[in-house]
Amino acid sequence: SFEQLLAMINDDFGLSTQGKDKVTLIRELNSFLVEQYACGNQPILIIDEAQNLGPELLEEIRMLSNLETDDSKLLQIILVGQPELRTILAAPKLLQLRQRIDINCHIQALNRLETEQYITHRLDVAGNAAAVVFPSETLDYIFLYSKGIPRLINIICDFLLLSAFAEETNIIDIEMVREIIGDLDFENHYWSNADAEKETAHPTDSESIPVTEAHAPCSLADISLRVESMEKNFAQLQSMLIIRLEQLAGLQDAFEAYVIKTDEQAANIIKIQNENLLPGHASADHALPDYPASNGIIRRIFGSNSSGK
């Protein structure tokens, strides 16, 4: 009940809860939060496994967010849970709670590389990352069956380390992984049959093709990242295309200006030529030289007079 949850919250904040009703618990919590605010502290309430709370209880928690001063909230609330929490929060009756949520973050499953880094990190924290060796194909299988979920990675690796200890080896080979997966009945126990058939390929012999990241099921996060990368590349290509079009437009303008200038120069030459050929204006000084009667570029552009000049 909300009263029980409220008592747990107050108890975690160090407040007495014995023999107190809901109203008293809320009043004392509010007084505590005001004191903390006056001291410059920001109390934070973290509720883990929040998917186990019903809509009515979540709505009551929303009421705790109403504890505030004129200019500040007295309590920051963080709800942490499994993906089912999203479904619960999507209920129409929790609209007001959704409107109060400032930040909504969904942590995606790890990809193949992150799975390897996660295992190495856990070994390092435990004291020696080199204590055991996980070959690449072994990590492929761990990723395949755990689907990148840390909790399932932990389960598989715990049994693998125990098995390695029992067999007095520091190499976690692929046969050991197959044996552990089989003993745990992993597909049926940790995934539904539909999920297992749809998303998991089950190797049957030692000659099976090792599962690589390309064969493993992709998470939506991986797909999203790939689409994002494609969109980014397309945006860059589009930007480059715009630059090239602008450069082409500049070249076109320059070419048109050059053609206009050339036309003007050609017109001036023709004008001078015609003036020199008018009767009464020809003289030895202005006489045009003889040109060979050929179809050269000058003849083709400017033509020739009746005498072939």
C-alpha positions as CSV (number, residue, x, y, z in Angstrom):
1,S,0.0,0.0,0.0
2,F,1.0,3.6,-0.4
3,E,1.1,4.0,3.4
4,Q,3.6,1.1,3.6
5,L,5.7,2.6,0.8
6,L,5.6,6.0,2.5
7,A,6.8,4.4,5.8
8,M,9.7,2.8,3.9
9,I,10.6,6.2,2.3
10,N,10.6,8.0,5.6
11,D,12.6,5.2,7.3
12,D,15.3,5.4,4.6
13,F,15.5,9.2,5.2
14,G,16.0,8.4,8.9
15,L,12.6,9.4,10.1
16,S,10.6,7.6,12.8
17,T,7.6,5.7,11.4
18,Q,6.2,3.7,14.3
19,G,2.5,4.1,14.9
20,K,2.0,6.9,12.4
21,D,-0.7,7.2,9.9
22,K,-0.5,8.4,6.3
23,V,-1.2,12.0,7.0
24,T,1.4,12.2,9.7
25,L,4.0,10.4,7.5
26,I,3.5,12.9,4.7
27,R,3.6,15.9,7.1
28,E,6.9,14.7,8.7
29,L,8.4,13.9,5.2
30,N,7.5,17.4,4.1
31,S,9.1,19.0,7.2
32,F,12.2,17.0,6.6
33,L,12.4,18.0,3.0
34,V,12.0,21.7,3.9
35,E,14.8,21.4,6.4
36,Q,17.1,19.8,3.7
37,Y,16.1,22.6,1.3
38,A,17.1,25.2,3.8
39,C,20.5,23.4,4.2
40,G,21.0,23.5,0.4
41,N,20.6,19.7,0.0
42,Q,18.5,18.0,-2.7
43,P,16.9,14.8,-1.5
44,I,16.4,12.2,-4.2
45,L,14.0,9.2,-4.0
46,I,15.0,6.2,-6.2
47,I,12.4,3.5,-6.6
48,D,13.9,0.4,-8.2
49,E,11.8,-2.4,-9.8
50,A,9.1,0.3,-10.3
51,Q,7.3,-2.0,-12.8
52,N,6.0,-3.9,-9.8
53,L,4.0,-0.9,-8.6
54,G,0.4,-0.6,-9.7
55,P,-1.1,2.4,-11.4
56,E,-2.8,3.5,-8.2
57,L,0.4,3.4,-6.3
58,L,2.3,5.3,-9.0
59,E,-0.4,8.0,-8.9
60,E,0.1,8.3,-5.2
61,I,3.8,8.7,-5.8
62,R,3.0,11.5,-8.3
63,M,1.4,13.3,-5.3
64,L,4.8,13.3,-3.6
65,S,6.1,15.5,-6.5
66,N,3.7,18.2,-5.3
67,L,5.9,18.7,-2.2
68,E,7.6,22.0,-3.2
69,T,8.4,25.6,-2.2
70,D,7.4,28.7,-4.2
71,D,10.4,28.2,-6.5
72,S,11.7,24.7,-6.2
73,K,10.7,21.0,-5.9
74,L,11.6,19.5,-2.6
75,L,12.0,16.0,-3.8
76,Q,13.4,14.5,-7.0
77,I,11.9,11.1,-7.9
78,I,13.6,8.5,-10.1
79,L,11.6,5.4,-11.2
80,V,13.8,2.5,-12.4
81,G,12.3,-0.6,-13.8
82,Q,12.1,-3.2,-16.5
83,P,10.6,-2.4,-20.0
84,E,7.1,-3.3,-18.6
85,L,7.3,0.1,-16.7
86,R,6.8,1.9,-20.0
87,T,3.6,-0.1,-20.7
88,I,2.3,0.8,-17.2
89,L,3.1,4.5,-17.6
90,A,1.3,4.5,-21.0
91,A,-2.0,3.9,-19.3
92,P,-4.6,6.7,-19.8
93,K,-5.1,7.1,-16.0
94,L,-1.4,8.0,-15.6
95,L,-1.4,10.9,-18.0
96,Q,-0.7,13.4,-15.2
97,L,2.2,11.3,-14.0
98,R,3.7,11.2,-17.6
99,Q,3.3,15.0,-17.8
100,R,5.4,15.3,-14.7
101,I,8.3,13.2,-16.0
102,D,11.1,15.6,-17.2
103,I,13.5,12.9,-18.4
104,N,12.7,9.5,-19.9
105,C,15.7,7.2,-20.6
106,H,15.6,3.7,-22.0
107,I,18.8,1.7,-21.6
108,Q,19.2,-0.6,-24.6
109,A,20.7,-4.0,-24.5
110,L,24.5,-4.2,-25.0
111,N,25.8,-5.0,-28.5
112,R,28.5,-7.6,-29.3
113,L,31.4,-5.3,-28.6
114,E,29.9,-3.9,-25.4
115,T,29.2,-7.4,-24.2
116,E,32.9,-8.3,-24.5
117,Q,33.9,-5.0,-22.8
118,Y,31.4,-5.6,-20.0
119,I,32.7,-9.1,-19.3
120,T,36.3,-7.8,-19.3
121,H,35.4,-5.0,-17.0
122,R,33.7,-7.3,-14.5
123,L,36.7,-9.5,-14.4
124,D,39.0,-6.5,-14.0
125,V,36.9,-5.2,-11.0
126,A,37.0,-8.7,-9.5
127,G,40.7,-8.5,-9.5
128,N,42.2,-9.9,-12.7
129,A,40.9,-9.4,-16.2
130,A,43.4,-12.0,-17.5
131,A,42.4,-14.7,-15.1
132,V,40.4,-16.5,-17.7
133,V,40.4,-16.3,-21.5
134,F,37.2,-15.8,-23.5
135,P,37.8,-16.7,-27.2
136,S,36.0,-14.7,-29.7
137,E,33.5,-17.5,-30.6
138,T,32.7,-18.0,-27.0
139,L,31.8,-14.3,-26.6
140,D,29.7,-14.7,-29.8
141,Y,27.6,-17.4,-28.1
142,I,27.3,-15.5,-24.8
143,F,26.0,-12.5,-26.7
144,L,23.7,-14.6,-28.8
145,Y,21.9,-16.3,-25.9
146,S,22.0,-13.3,-23.5
147,K,20.9,-10.9,-26.3
148,G,23.1,-8.3,-24.6
149,I,21.1,-8.2,-21.3
150,P,23.6,-7.7,-18.5
151,R,21.6,-9.9,-16.0
152,L,21.7,-12.8,-18.4
153,I,25.4,-12.2,-19.2
154,N,26.1,-12.5,-15.5
155,I,24.2,-15.8,-15.2
156,I,26.0,-17.4,-18.1
157,C,29.4,-16.2,-17.0
158,D,28.9,-17.2,-13.4
159,F,28.3,-20.8,-14.5
160,L,31.1,-20.6,-17.0
161,L,33.6,-19.5,-14.3
162,L,32.3,-22.2,-11.9
163,S,32.7,-24.8,-14.7
164,A,36.2,-23.6,-15.5
165,F,37.2,-23.8,-11.8
166,A,35.8,-27.4,-11.6
167,E,37.7,-28.4,-14.8
168,E,40.8,-26.6,-13.6
169,T,41.2,-24.6,-16.9
170,N,41.4,-20.9,-17.6
171,I,40.1,-21.1,-21.1
172,I,36.4,-20.8,-21.6
173,D,35.9,-22.7,-24.8
174,I,32.8,-22.9,-26.9
175,E,32.0,-26.5,-25.8
176,M,31.7,-25.3,-22.3
177,V,29.3,-22.6,-23.3
178,R,27.1,-25.1,-25.2
179,E,27.1,-27.4,-22.2
180,I,26.1,-24.6,-19.8
181,I,23.4,-23.3,-22.2
182,G,22.0,-26.9,-22.4
183,D,22.1,-27.5,-18.7
184,L,20.3,-24.3,-18.0
185,D,17.7,-24.9,-20.7
186,F,18.4,-21.3,-21.4
187,E,16.0,-20.8,-24.3
188,N,13.0,-22.1,-22.5
189,H,13.9,-20.9,-19.0
190,Y,15.0,-17.4,-19.8
191,W,13.2,-16.7,-23.1
192,S,9.8,-17.7,-24.3
193,N,9.7,-20.5,-26.9
194,A,8.5,-18.0,-29.5
195,D,11.4,-15.7,-28.8
196,A,13.8,-18.6,-28.9
197,E,12.6,-19.9,-32.2
198,K,12.4,-16.4,-33.7
199,E,15.6,-14.8,-32.5
200,T,18.0,-17.6,-31.6
201,A,19.8,-20.1,-33.8
202,H,20.7,-23.2,-31.9
203,P,24.0,-24.8,-33.0
204,T,24.0,-28.6,-32.8
205,D,27.5,-29.7,-33.5
206,S,31.1,-28.5,-33.2
207,E,31.3,-27.8,-36.9
208,S,28.5,-25.2,-36.7
209,I,29.5,-21.8,-38.1
210,P,30.6,-19.5,-35.3
211,V,28.1,-16.8,-34.6
212,T,29.4,-13.4,-35.4
213,E,27.9,-10.0,-34.9
214,A,26.6,-10.0,-38.4
215,H,24.6,-13.3,-37.7
216,A,23.4,-12.3,-34.3
217,P,20.0,-10.6,-33.9
218,C,20.3,-6.8,-34.0
219,S,18.8,-4.6,-31.3
220,L,16.7,-1.7,-32.2
221,A,19.5,0.5,-30.9
222,D,21.9,-0.9,-33.4
223,I,19.3,-0.4,-36.2
224,S,18.7,3.2,-35.0
225,L,22.4,3.9,-34.9
226,R,22.9,2.6,-38.5
227,V,19.9,4.7,-39.7
228,E,21.3,7.7,-37.9
229,S,24.7,7.1,-39.5
230,M,23.1,6.7,-43.0
231,E,21.2,10.0,-42.4
232,K,24.4,11.7,-41.4
233,N,26.2,10.5,-44.4
234,F,23.3,11.5,-46.6
235,A,23.3,15.0,-45.0
236,Q,27.0,15.3,-45.7
237,L,26.5,14.1,-49.3
238,Q,23.7,16.6,-49.7
239,S,25.9,19.4,-48.3
240,M,28.7,18.5,-50.7
241,L,26.2,18.4,-53.6
242,I,24.9,21.9,-52.7
243,I,28.5,23.2,-52.7
244,R,29.2,21.6,-56.1
245,L,26.0,23.2,-57.5
246,E,27.0,26.6,-56.1
247,Q,30.4,26.2,-57.7
248,L,28.8,25.1,-61.0
249,A,26.5,28.1,-60.9
250,G,29.6,30.4,-60.3
251,L,31.3,28.8,-63.3
252,Q,28.2,29.3,-65.4
253,D,28.0,33.0,-64.5
254,A,31.7,33.4,-65.2
255,F,31.3,31.7,-68.6
256,E,28.3,33.8,-69.5
257,A,30.3,37.0,-68.6
258,Y,33.2,35.8,-70.7
259,V,30.9,35.1,-73.7
260,I,29.3,38.5,-73.4
261,K,32.8,40.1,-73.3
262,T,34.0,38.0,-76.2
263,D,30.8,39.1,-78.2
264,E,31.6,42.7,-77.5
265,Q,35.2,42.3,-78.6
266,A,34.1,40.5,-81.8
267,A,31.5,43.3,-82.5
268,N,34.2,45.9,-82.2
269,I,36.5,44.0,-84.5
270,I,33.8,43.7,-87.1
271,K,33.0,47.4,-86.7
272,I,36.6,48.3,-87.3
273,Q,36.8,46.0,-90.3
274,N,33.7,47.4,-91.9
275,E,34.9,51.0,-91.3
276,N,38.2,50.2,-93.1
277,L,36.4,48.8,-96.1
278,L,34.0,51.7,-96.6
279,P,34.7,53.7,-100.0
280,G,36.9,56.8,-99.4
281,H,38.3,55.4,-96.1
282,A,40.7,52.8,-97.4
283,S,44.3,53.8,-97.2
284,A,47.7,52.2,-97.2
285,D,47.9,52.7,-93.4
286,H,44.5,51.1,-92.8
287,A,44.5,48.5,-95.5
288,L,43.9,45.0,-94.2
289,P,46.5,42.4,-94.9
290,D,45.7,39.6,-97.3
291,Y,44.5,36.3,-95.7
292,P,44.8,33.0,-97.4
293,A,41.5,31.8,-98.7
294,S,40.9,29.1,-96.2
295,N,38.3,28.0,-93.8
296,G,40.2,29.0,-90.7
297,I,38.6,29.9,-87.4
298,I,38.8,33.6,-88.0
299,R,37.0,33.2,-91.4
300,R,34.3,31.1,-89.8
301,I,33.7,33.6,-87.0
302,F,33.9,36.9,-88.9
303,G,33.3,35.9,-92.5
304,S,35.1,37.4,-95.5
305,N,34.6,40.3,-97.8
306,S,33.8,39.9,-101.5
307,S,37.5,39.9,-102.4
308,G,38.2,37.1,-100.0
309,K,39.8,39.3,-97.3
